Amino acid sequence: MDFEVDHAQALLNREKPGAHHPDNLQLIIKAHNSRKSNDNWERFTLEEQVAYIETVVRLQEMVASRFESDLDKGVVESLLLRLKKVY
């Protein structure tokens, strides 16, 4: 689970560059951030952001044992609590 901090409105978008501000940040996985590149997205709502993170975690849980890894639920819960404070 390689989450990255993404600027919903990309800083390097040629038409409408976004700001480096907490109101423009969201967490997405590295693969999605790479595909998004410098495109602008509507920022996830808090509910969408939480659902996205929980979905990624559920997917990882399905394969974790096969990779001989464990997920620490405390880390995910801490992340979600901090995220709610930013939003």
GROMACS elastic network, one bead per residue, 0.5 to 0.9 nm:
[ bonds ]
;  ai    aj funct       b0    kb
    1    29     6  0.67793   500
    1    30     6  0.82921   500
    1    56     6  0.74200   500
    1    57     6  0.75840   500
    1    60     6  0.71912   500
    2    28     6  0.82857   500
    2    29     6  0.53469   500
    2    30     6  0.55461   500
    2    31     6  0.82448   500
    3    27     6  0.61065   500
    3    28     6  0.53742   500
    3    30     6  0.58310   500
    3    33     6  0.89246   500
    3    53     6  0.88723   500
    4    26     6  0.82772   500
    4    27     6  0.55862   500
    4    28     6  0.55821   500
    4    29     6  0.57208   500
    4    30     6  0.57970   500
    4    33     6  0.73590   500
    5    25     6  0.64320   500
    5    26     6  0.57613   500
    5    28     6  0.66393   500
    5    29     6  0.85298   500
    5    30     6  0.89894   500
    5    33     6  0.86515   500
    6     9     6  0.85848   500
    6    10     6  0.78835   500
    6    24     6  0.80969   500
    6    25     6  0.55507   500
    6    26     6  0.52714   500
    6    27     6  0.58400   500
    6    28     6  0.65785   500
    6    33     6  0.67958   500
    7    10     6  0.51233   500
    7    11     6  0.67971   500
    7    18     6  0.71777   500
    7    19     6  0.78353   500
    7    20     6  0.72676   500
    7    21     6  0.84545   500
    7    22     6  0.89019   500
    7    24     6  0.54225   500
    7    26     6  0.64856   500
    7    27     6  0.87387   500
    7    40     6  0.82537   500
    7    41     6  0.86335   500
    7    43     6  0.82941   500
    8    11     6  0.87422   500
    8    18     6  0.75942   500
    8    24     6  0.55092   500
    8    25     6  0.59816   500
    8    26     6  0.65513   500
    8    39     6  0.82448   500
    8    40     6  0.58443   500
    8    41     6  0.50982   500
    8    42     6  0.62142   500
    8    43     6  0.50786   500
    8    44     6  0.80551   500
    9    12     6  0.87353   500
    9    13     6  0.75247   500
    9    16     6  0.77281   500
    9    17     6  0.64325   500
    9    19     6  0.72367   500
    9    24     6  0.64098   500
    9    25     6  0.83979   500
    9    38     6  0.81418   500
    9    39     6  0.72461   500
    9    41     6  0.59181   500
    9    42     6  0.73142   500
    9    43     6  0.75899   500
   10    13     6  0.52379   500
   10    14     6  0.89784   500
   10    16     6  0.81060   500
   10    17     6  0.57577   500
   10    18     6  0.51255   500
   10    19     6  0.78127   500
   10    20     6  0.89793   500
   10    24     6  0.86960   500
   10    36     6  0.89906   500
   10    37     6  0.78132   500
   10    38     6  0.51656   500
   10    39     6  0.60700   500
   10    40     6  0.54464   500
   10    41     6  0.80396   500
   11    14     6  0.86750   500
   11    16     6  0.84356   500
   11    19     6  0.62022   500
   11    20     6  0.71406   500
   11    38     6  0.73119   500
   11    40     6  0.89429   500
   12    15     6  0.88960   500
   12    16     6  0.84383   500
   12    17     6  0.56899   500
   12    18     6  0.75882   500
   12    37     6  0.89299   500
   12    38     6  0.57578   500
   12    39     6  0.84955   500
   13    16     6  0.56812   500
   13    18     6  0.73023   500
   13    37     6  0.89064   500
   13    38     6  0.50911   500
   13    39     6  0.61860   500
   13    40     6  0.69912   500
   14    17     6  0.62365   500
   14    38     6  0.82118   500
   16    40     6  0.80054   500
   17    38     6  0.88525   500
   17    40     6  0.82174   500
   18    21     6  0.86137   500
   18    24     6  0.73010   500
   18    40     6  0.80439   500
   19    22     6  0.88326   500
   19    23     6  0.86304   500
   19    24     6  0.66719   500
   20    23     6  0.84855   500
   20    24     6  0.68229   500
   20    25     6  0.78860   500
   21    24     6  0.54777   500
   21    25     6  0.68600   500
   22    25     6  0.52587   500
   22    26     6  0.84291   500
   22    86     6  0.69162   500
   22    87     6  0.80301   500
   23    26     6  0.85131   500
   23    43     6  0.84704   500
   23    86     6  0.80751   500
   23    87     6  0.73126   500
   24    43     6  0.67654   500
   25    43     6  0.74593   500
   25    44     6  0.89714   500
   26    43     6  0.68231   500
   26    44     6  0.68325   500
   26    49     6  0.73259   500
   26    83     6  0.88706   500
   27    33     6  0.89897   500
   27    44     6  0.89351   500
   27    49     6  0.73348   500
   27    52     6  0.88110   500
   27    53     6  0.79441   500
   28    31     6  0.82896   500
   28    32     6  0.64112   500
   28    33     6  0.62646   500
   28    49     6  0.85432   500
   28    52     6  0.79798   500
   28    53     6  0.78499   500
   29    32     6  0.54832   500
   29    33     6  0.62203   500
   29    34     6  0.87158   500
   29    53     6  0.88835   500
   29    56     6  0.82997   500
   30    34     6  0.60742   500
   30    35     6  0.86611   500
   31    34     6  0.52294   500
   31    35     6  0.64401   500
   31    36     6  0.87268   500
   32    35     6  0.51285   500
   32    36     6  0.60799   500
   32    37     6  0.85766   500
   33    37     6  0.61111   500
   34    37     6  0.51855   500
   34    38     6  0.89363   500
   35    38     6  0.88880   500
   35    39     6  0.89210   500
   36    39     6  0.55997   500
   36    40     6  0.78861   500
   36    41     6  0.82868   500
   37    40     6  0.86762   500
   40    43     6  0.87711   500
   41    44     6  0.84571   500
   42    45     6  0.87788   500
   43    49     6  0.88273   500
   44    47     6  0.76932   500
   44    48     6  0.53974   500
   44    49     6  0.54219   500
   44    52     6  0.89535   500
   45    48     6  0.50695   500
   45    49     6  0.60247   500
   45    50     6  0.85537   500
   45    87     6  0.83582   500
   46    49     6  0.50369   500
   46    50     6  0.61342   500
   46    51     6  0.85415   500
   46    83     6  0.81920   500
   46    84     6  0.70491   500
   46    87     6  0.64673   500
   47    50     6  0.52409   500
   47    51     6  0.61452   500
   47    52     6  0.85580   500
   48    51     6  0.50580   500
   48    52     6  0.59946   500
   48    53     6  0.86088   500
   49    52     6  0.50784   500
   49    53     6  0.62331   500
   49    54     6  0.85737   500
   49    83     6  0.87823   500
   50    53     6  0.52375   500
   50    54     6  0.60755   500
   50    55     6  0.84977   500
   50    80     6  0.69357   500
   50    83     6  0.85286   500
   50    84     6  0.87964   500
   51    54     6  0.51221   500
   51    55     6  0.60041   500
   51    56     6  0.86105   500
   52    55     6  0.51583   500
   52    56     6  0.62767   500
   52    57     6  0.86662   500
   53    56     6  0.51714   500
   53    57     6  0.61835   500
   53    58     6  0.86364   500
   53    76     6  0.85795   500
   53    80     6  0.83923   500
   54    57     6  0.50433   500
   54    58     6  0.60990   500
   54    59     6  0.86191   500
   54    76     6  0.85322   500
   55    58     6  0.50734   500
   55    59     6  0.62210   500
   55    60     6  0.86288   500
   56    59     6  0.51710   500
   56    60     6  0.62670   500
   56    61     6  0.86711   500
   57    60     6  0.50300   500
   57    61     6  0.61165   500
   57    62     6  0.87709   500
   57    71     6  0.84816   500
   57    76     6  0.82256   500
   58    62     6  0.64602   500
   59    62     6  0.52860   500
   59    63     6  0.70873   500
   59    64     6  0.88042   500
   60    63     6  0.54906   500
   60    64     6  0.57853   500
   60    71     6  0.83396   500
   61    64     6  0.50874   500
   61    65     6  0.76569   500
   61    70     6  0.81162   500
   61    71     6  0.71427   500
   62    65     6  0.75818   500
   62    66     6  0.85286   500
   63    66     6  0.53704   500
   63    67     6  0.65788   500
   63    68     6  0.88074   500
   63    69     6  0.87977   500
   64    67     6  0.51600   500
   64    68     6  0.61415   500
   64    69     6  0.51675   500
   64    70     6  0.61342   500
   64    71     6  0.74520   500
   65    69     6  0.57779   500
   65    70     6  0.69916   500
   66    69     6  0.76238   500
   67    70     6  0.87352   500
   71    74     6  0.87706   500
   71    75     6  0.83759   500
   71    76     6  0.86040   500
   72    75     6  0.55850   500
   72    76     6  0.69914   500
   73    76     6  0.52032   500
   73    77     6  0.61593   500
   73    78     6  0.85732   500
   74    77     6  0.50789   500
   74    78     6  0.60460   500
   74    79     6  0.85259   500
   75    78     6  0.51062   500
   75    79     6  0.61451   500
   75    80     6  0.86894   500
   76    79     6  0.50377   500
   76    80     6  0.62450   500
   76    81     6  0.86720   500
   77    80     6  0.51637   500
   77    81     6  0.62201   500
   77    82     6  0.86941   500
   78    81     6  0.51241   500
   78    82     6  0.62247   500
   78    83     6  0.85109   500
   79    82     6  0.52489   500
   79    83     6  0.60564   500
   79    84     6  0.86830   500
   80    84     6  0.62048   500
   80    85     6  0.87829   500
   81    84     6  0.52647   500
   81    85     6  0.66271   500
   82    85     6  0.51771   500
   82    86     6  0.65713   500
   82    87     6  0.89078   500
   83    86     6  0.51624   500
   83    87     6  0.63331   500
   84    87     6  0.51690   500
